[in-house]
Amino acid sequence: MICYLNGEFLPLAEAKIPVLDRGFIFGDGVYEVIPVYDRTPLRLDGHLARLQRSLDAIRIGNPNTASRWTELIRELIAQHESTDQSVYVHVTRGVAKRDHAFPKDLAPTVFMMSNPLSTPSAEQIERGVAAITGTDNRWYRCDIKSTALLANVLLRQLAIDAGAAETVLLRDGFLTEGSAANIFAVKGGVIRTPPKSHLILPGITYDFILELAAAGGLPYEQCDVSEGELRNVDELWLTSATREVLAITTLDGHPVGNGAPGPIFRRMHALYQAHKRPKKG
């Protein structure tokens, strides 16, 4: 596997960073995951804009222009055989003496790798997946796509330990998102999802889902969803760059709706599949 590190494409096994890199010491960095279909990144402009917002939020200067990022990502894609890929972009503040306060004018560490894109199986799409709920005990800047993901890791592990696919998070009695996904609910034919705030990641797939809903004539609301409402929805979905849109059919061991992927999910999944790949010709 070929990766990119600080200006060089090289085998992943040969890529190394100094132990004093602040990404290693403090988790002082941000990242993006970009799905690629037919060697074309999906919504690349949105991912690069979010990368810029994350860098600005933690005061790291962007090491590349958008056009240079595009060139590098396309070159990385070309280094791999798979036509569908998942590109990981990682930027840390750089290398410095260990101190919480960060020095000025550090050279950021830039790392990228690509793997074959693994999307939900046909069985998962047909039957849906199980999820559990958990308390959202993460920090208050979940809108930053930070590499410091320990809380998310532990929350996701709760789901794995329970034989589930995701942990649906609740904060102060209201839905926020999943440990590694945005969450959408359907009640009475209306798609509902929490509005963007500092408590959820502004998902690129989140935006894509809402655009597809509008184009497909599916009504939606960006609104608060209480725990009580969450437990009485007709449908529940998770969305992310790699899992696309996937129905949650069991929550905390209880069926969601009738316990099968619902008609609004079926429509949205079809819309997603129809629009995720680049147009031919």
C-alpha positions as CSV (number, residue, x, y, z in Angstrom):
1,M,0.0,0.0,0.0
2,I,1.3,3.4,-1.0
3,C,0.7,6.4,1.4
4,Y,1.7,10.0,1.4
5,L,3.7,11.6,4.2
6,N,5.1,15.2,4.2
7,G,5.6,15.5,0.4
8,E,6.5,12.0,-0.5
9,F,4.6,8.9,-1.7
10,L,6.0,5.8,-0.2
11,P,5.1,2.3,1.0
12,L,2.9,2.5,4.2
13,A,5.4,0.2,6.0
14,E,8.1,2.7,5.5
15,A,6.2,5.8,6.7
16,K,7.4,7.1,10.1
17,I,6.9,10.2,12.2
18,P,9.0,11.5,15.2
19,V,7.7,10.4,18.6
20,L,7.4,14.1,19.5
21,D,4.8,14.8,16.8
22,R,2.0,16.5,18.6
23,G,-0.5,14.3,16.9
24,F,1.1,11.3,18.7
25,I,1.6,13.1,22.0
26,F,-1.6,15.1,22.3
27,G,-4.0,14.0,19.5
28,D,-3.3,17.5,18.2
29,G,-4.7,17.3,14.7
30,V,-7.7,16.8,12.4
31,Y,-8.7,14.4,9.7
32,E,-11.1,13.6,6.9
33,V,-12.4,10.4,5.3
34,I,-13.4,10.8,1.7
35,P,-15.3,8.0,-0.2
36,V,-14.2,7.4,-3.8
37,Y,-16.4,5.9,-6.4
38,D,-15.0,5.0,-9.9
39,R,-11.8,6.8,-8.9
40,T,-13.7,10.0,-8.3
41,P,-13.9,11.5,-4.7
42,L,-17.5,12.1,-3.7
43,R,-18.2,15.7,-2.6
44,L,-14.5,16.5,-2.4
45,D,-15.1,20.3,-2.2
46,G,-17.2,19.7,0.9
47,H,-14.6,17.5,2.6
48,L,-11.8,20.1,1.9
49,A,-14.0,22.9,3.2
50,R,-14.6,20.9,6.4
51,L,-10.9,20.2,6.7
52,Q,-10.3,23.9,6.5
53,R,-12.9,24.7,9.2
54,S,-11.3,22.1,11.5
55,L,-7.8,23.5,10.9
56,D,-9.0,27.0,11.5
57,A,-10.8,25.9,14.7
58,I,-7.6,24.5,16.2
59,R,-5.3,27.2,14.7
60,I,-3.3,25.1,12.3
61,G,-2.4,26.8,9.0
62,N,-3.6,24.8,6.0
63,P,-0.4,23.3,4.5
64,N,-2.0,23.1,1.0
65,T,-4.4,25.0,-1.2
66,A,-7.6,23.2,-2.2
67,S,-6.3,22.7,-5.7
68,R,-3.1,21.1,-4.3
69,W,-5.1,18.9,-2.0
70,T,-7.1,17.8,-5.0
71,E,-3.9,16.9,-7.0
72,L,-2.4,14.9,-4.1
73,I,-5.6,13.0,-3.4
74,R,-6.1,12.1,-7.1
75,E,-2.5,11.0,-7.3
76,L,-2.9,8.8,-4.2
77,I,-6.1,7.3,-5.7
78,A,-4.1,6.5,-8.9
79,Q,-1.5,4.6,-6.8
80,H,-4.1,1.9,-5.9
81,E,-6.0,-0.7,-7.9
82,S,-9.4,-0.4,-6.4
83,T,-11.9,1.8,-8.3
84,D,-13.8,2.4,-5.1
85,Q,-11.6,3.6,-2.2
86,S,-11.7,5.4,1.2
87,V,-9.1,8.1,1.4
88,Y,-7.9,9.1,4.9
89,V,-6.4,12.6,5.3
90,H,-4.6,13.5,8.5
91,V,-3.0,16.8,9.5
92,T,-1.2,17.4,12.9
93,R,0.4,20.5,14.3
94,G,3.8,19.0,13.8
95,V,6.9,18.2,15.9
96,A,7.9,20.1,19.0
97,K,9.1,19.7,22.5
98,R,6.3,18.3,24.7
99,D,4.4,21.3,26.1
100,H,0.6,21.9,26.2
101,A,1.1,25.4,24.7
102,F,1.9,25.1,21.1
103,P,4.9,26.9,19.4
104,K,4.3,29.2,16.5
105,D,5.3,28.4,12.9
106,L,5.5,24.6,13.2
107,A,5.5,22.7,10.0
108,P,2.3,20.6,10.0
109,T,2.6,16.8,9.5
110,V,0.5,15.7,6.5
111,F,-0.3,12.0,6.1
112,M,-2.7,10.3,3.7
113,M,-3.6,6.7,2.9
114,S,-6.2,4.9,0.9
115,N,-8.0,1.6,1.4
116,P,-10.6,-0.3,-0.7
117,L,-14.0,1.1,0.2
118,S,-16.0,-1.3,2.3
119,T,-19.7,-0.4,2.1
120,P,-22.6,-2.2,3.9
121,S,-23.3,-5.8,2.8
122,A,-26.4,-6.8,0.9
123,E,-27.6,-8.5,4.1
124,Q,-27.2,-5.4,6.2
125,I,-29.1,-3.3,3.6
126,E,-31.9,-5.9,3.4
127,R,-32.2,-6.5,7.2
128,G,-30.8,-3.5,8.8
129,V,-28.5,-3.5,11.8
130,A,-28.7,-3.3,15.6
131,A,-27.7,-0.3,17.7
132,I,-27.6,0.6,21.4
133,T,-28.0,3.9,23.1
134,G,-25.3,5.5,25.2
135,T,-24.6,8.7,27.1
136,D,-22.8,11.3,25.0
137,N,-19.8,12.1,27.2
138,R,-17.6,13.7,24.6
139,W,-16.2,17.2,24.7
140,Y,-18.2,20.2,23.6
141,R,-16.5,20.7,20.2
142,C,-17.8,17.7,18.3
143,D,-18.1,19.9,15.2
144,I,-14.3,19.7,14.9
145,K,-13.1,16.5,13.2
146,S,-10.4,16.0,15.7
147,T,-8.0,13.0,15.7
148,A,-8.5,12.9,19.5
149,L,-11.2,10.2,19.3
150,L,-10.9,8.3,22.6
151,A,-14.4,9.0,23.7
152,N,-15.8,7.9,20.3
153,V,-13.6,4.8,20.4
154,L,-15.0,3.8,23.8
155,L,-18.6,4.5,22.8
156,R,-18.2,2.5,19.6
157,Q,-16.7,-0.4,21.6
158,L,-19.9,-0.4,23.8
159,A,-21.8,-1.3,20.6
160,I,-19.2,-3.9,19.5
161,D,-19.4,-5.6,23.0
162,A,-23.2,-5.7,22.6
163,G,-23.0,-7.2,19.2
164,A,-24.4,-4.0,17.6
165,A,-23.2,-1.8,14.8
166,E,-23.4,1.6,16.4
167,T,-24.0,3.5,19.6
168,V,-26.7,6.2,19.3
169,L,-25.8,9.0,21.6
170,L,-28.0,11.0,24.0
171,R,-27.0,14.2,25.8
172,D,-29.4,15.8,28.3
173,G,-32.2,13.7,27.0
174,F,-31.8,14.5,23.3
175,L,-30.3,12.7,20.3
176,T,-27.0,14.0,19.1
177,E,-25.4,11.5,16.7
178,G,-23.7,8.1,16.7
179,S,-20.2,7.3,17.9
180,A,-19.1,7.3,14.2
181,A,-22.1,8.4,12.3
182,N,-24.9,10.9,12.0
183,I,-28.4,9.7,12.9
184,F,-31.7,10.2,11.1
185,A,-35.2,9.3,12.3
186,V,-38.5,9.0,10.4
187,K,-41.8,9.6,12.0
188,G,-45.1,9.9,10.0
189,G,-43.2,10.0,6.8
190,V,-41.0,13.0,7.8
191,I,-37.2,12.6,8.1
192,R,-35.9,14.2,11.3
193,T,-32.3,14.9,12.3
194,P,-30.7,17.1,14.9
195,P,-29.6,20.5,13.6
196,K,-25.9,21.3,13.2
197,S,-24.3,22.6,16.3
198,H,-21.1,22.2,18.3
199,L,-22.5,18.9,19.7
200,I,-22.4,17.0,16.4
201,L,-20.1,16.7,13.5
202,P,-21.3,18.5,10.4
203,G,-21.3,15.4,8.2
204,I,-20.7,15.7,4.5
205,T,-23.0,12.6,4.1
206,Y,-25.5,14.4,6.4
207,D,-25.7,17.2,3.9
208,F,-25.9,14.8,1.0
209,I,-28.8,13.0,2.6
210,L,-30.8,16.2,3.0
211,E,-30.1,17.3,-0.6
212,L,-31.3,13.9,-1.8
213,A,-34.4,14.2,0.3
214,A,-35.2,17.6,-1.2
215,A,-34.6,16.3,-4.7
216,G,-36.6,13.2,-4.1
217,G,-39.6,15.0,-2.6
218,L,-39.0,13.5,0.9
219,P,-40.0,15.9,3.7
220,Y,-37.5,16.5,6.4
221,E,-36.9,18.6,9.5
222,Q,-33.7,19.6,11.2
223,C,-34.9,19.6,14.8
224,D,-34.3,18.4,18.3
225,V,-35.3,14.7,18.8
226,S,-35.9,13.7,22.5
227,E,-35.1,10.3,23.8
228,G,-38.8,9.6,24.1
229,E,-39.4,10.5,20.5
230,L,-36.3,8.4,19.4
231,R,-37.8,5.3,21.0
232,N,-41.0,5.7,19.1
233,V,-39.9,6.4,15.6
234,D,-41.0,4.5,12.5
235,E,-37.5,4.3,11.1
236,L,-33.9,5.0,12.2
237,W,-30.8,5.4,10.0
238,L,-27.1,5.9,10.4
239,T,-25.1,7.7,7.8
240,S,-21.4,8.1,7.2
241,A,-18.8,8.4,4.4
242,T,-18.1,4.7,4.3
243,R,-21.4,3.2,5.6
244,E,-23.5,5.5,3.3
245,V,-27.0,5.2,4.6
246,L,-28.0,2.1,6.7
247,A,-31.2,1.3,8.5
248,I,-31.1,0.6,12.3
249,T,-33.8,-1.9,12.9
250,T,-33.2,-2.8,16.5
251,L,-32.4,-0.3,19.3
252,D,-31.4,-1.5,22.7
253,G,-32.9,-4.9,21.8
254,H,-36.3,-3.5,20.8
255,P,-37.5,-3.3,17.2
256,V,-37.5,0.0,15.5
257,G,-40.9,0.4,13.8
258,N,-41.8,-3.1,12.5
259,G,-38.2,-4.3,12.9
260,A,-37.4,-4.1,9.2
261,P,-35.9,-1.3,6.9
262,G,-38.8,1.0,6.1
263,P,-40.1,2.5,2.9
264,I,-38.4,5.9,3.4
265,F,-35.1,4.2,3.9
266,R,-35.6,2.1,0.8
267,R,-36.3,5.3,-1.2
268,M,-33.3,7.1,0.3
269,H,-30.9,4.2,-0.3
270,A,-32.0,4.1,-3.9
271,L,-31.4,7.8,-4.3
272,Y,-28.0,7.5,-2.7
273,Q,-26.9,4.7,-5.0
274,A,-28.2,6.6,-8.0
275,H,-26.2,9.7,-7.2
276,K,-23.0,8.6,-5.5
277,R,-21.1,7.7,-8.7
278,P,-19.8,10.3,-11.3
279,K,-22.0,10.8,-14.2
280,K,-21.0,9.0,-17.4
281,G,-20.2,11.0,-20.5
